[in-house]
Amino acid sequence: MKIALFPGSFDPITIAHVDILKRSLPLFDKVVVGIGLNSSKQGFLSAEKREEIVRKVFIHEPKVEVQLYEGLTVDFCRKINAQYMVRGIRSVGDFEYERAIAQINQTMMPEMETIFILSKPEYSAISSTIVRDILRNNGDVSPFLPQDAIAFL
């Protein structure tokens, strides 16, 4: 069984995340959305709320599973038997950052491959950071979020 991990904070999940995940589904038998928890960071949404939103967004997709995790992402890959990690790339800056992480992960877990999926041009400017800023300033985030997520905000 080909299992992939799509890790991130998903704080909140955006239409760009959804697009990357949906485009990765034909490649794998199962994709685990791993919501990474970092105790040194204060999230905009609680971990439980993020998990609830992601579950709702993918409720009709049987190949998607959602889990919270802490610690090293490669350790979580081992725990869930993921041989692949899916990462979205929006820009050259993303690529450089993700390449370095992928190379370190490859050293720590040689049997795991990172799969980069390029963002569609219309989604390349969308990030959770920007969406959080819009939310904090009472702006309209509906163009950037999946419809099922909006009700939670």
C-alpha positions in Angstrom: 0.0 0.0 0.0 1.4 3.4 -1.0 0.9 5.8 1.9 1.8 9.5 1.8 1.9 12.1 4.5 0.9 15.6 3.7 2.2 17.5 6.7 1.6 21.1 7.7 0.0 23.3 10.3 -3.2 23.9 8.2 -3.8 27.0 10.3 -6.2 27.4 8.5 -6.4 25.0 5.5 -6.6 26.9 2.2 -7.9 26.2 -1.3 -4.2 25.8 -2.2 -3.7 23.0 0.3 -6.9 21.3 -0.9 -5.7 21.5 -4.5 -2.3 20.0 -3.8 -3.9 17.2 -1.8 -6.5 16.4 -4.4 -3.9 16.3 -7.1 -1.8 13.9 -5.1 -4.6 11.4 -4.5 -4.2 9.5 -7.8 -0.6 8.7 -6.8 -1.3 7.0 -3.5 -3.6 4.5 -1.8 -3.9 6.7 1.2 -2.9 10.2 2.1 -2.6 11.2 5.7 -3.0 14.9 6.4 -0.6 15.3 9.3 -1.4 18.4 11.4 1.9 19.2 13.0 1.8 20.6 16.6 4.6 22.8 17.8 4.4 23.5 21.5 6.6 26.6 21.1 4.1 28.2 18.7 0.7 29.6 19.5 -1.7 28.6 16.7 -4.4 30.9 15.4 -6.9 28.0 15.6 -6.7 25.2 18.1 -5.3 21.9 16.9 -8.7 20.3 17.5 -10.4 23.0 15.4 -7.9 22.5 12.6 -8.4 18.8 12.7 -12.2 19.2 12.7 -12.0 21.6 9.7 -9.8 19.3 7.6 -12.0 16.3 8.4 -15.0 18.2 7.2 -13.3 19.4 4.0 -12.4 15.8 3.1 -15.4 14.0 4.6 -16.3 12.5 1.2 -12.7 11.4 0.3 -12.1 7.8 1.5 -8.4 7.9 0.7 -7.8 10.9 3.1 -7.1 10.4 6.8 -6.4 13.2 9.3 -4.1 12.9 12.3 -2.4 15.3 14.8 1.2 14.7 15.5 4.1 16.1 17.5 7.8 15.7 17.0 9.9 14.9 13.9 7.9 14.5 10.8 10.0 11.5 9.8 9.2 9.8 13.0 5.5 10.3 12.3 6.1 8.8 8.8 7.5 5.7 10.4 4.6 5.5 12.8 2.0 5.6 10.0 4.1 3.6 7.5 4.3 6.4 5.0 6.9 5.9 2.3 6.2 9.3 0.7 5.8 12.9 1.8 3.8 15.4 -0.3 4.8 19.0 -0.3 3.4 21.9 -2.3 5.7 24.4 -4.0 4.5 28.0 -4.7 7.7 29.7 -5.5 11.5 29.4 -5.9 11.8 30.3 -2.2 9.5 27.5 -1.2 11.5 25.1 -3.4 14.8 26.1 -1.7 13.3 25.7 1.8 11.5 22.4 1.0 14.6 21.0 -0.8 16.7 21.4 2.2 14.2 19.8 4.5 13.7 16.9 2.0 17.4 16.3 1.9 17.7 16.2 5.7 14.6 13.9 5.9 16.2 11.6 3.3 19.3 11.3 5.5 17.2 10.5 8.6 14.8 8.2 6.7 16.3 6.9 3.4 13.3 4.8 2.5 11.0 7.9 2.4 10.7 10.1 -0.8 9.4 13.6 -0.9 7.1 14.4 -3.8 6.8 18.1 -4.8 3.7 19.3 -6.4 3.7 22.7 -8.0 1.0 25.1 -7.0 -1.4 26.1 -9.8 -0.6 29.8 -10.8 -3.9 31.0 -9.4 -3.1 29.6 -6.0 0.6 30.6 -5.7 0.0 33.7 -3.7 -2.3 32.0 -1.1 -0.8 31.1 2.2 -2.2 30.4 5.7 -0.1 33.3 7.0 -1.8 35.8 4.6 -5.2 34.3 5.4 -4.6 34.6 9.2 -3.7 38.3 8.7 -6.9 38.9 6.7 -8.9 37.1 9.5 -7.2 39.2 12.2 -8.3 42.3 10.4 -11.9 41.2 9.8 -11.4 40.8 6.1 -13.2 38.4 3.7 -11.3 35.2 3.4 -13.9 33.3 1.5 -12.0 33.5 -1.8 -9.0 31.6 -0.2 -10.7 28.9 1.9 -12.6 25.8 1.0 -16.3 26.4 1.4 -16.6 23.8 4.2 -14.0 25.6 6.3 -15.7 29.0 6.3 -18.4 28.1 8.7 -15.8 27.2 11.4 -14.3 30.7 11.3 
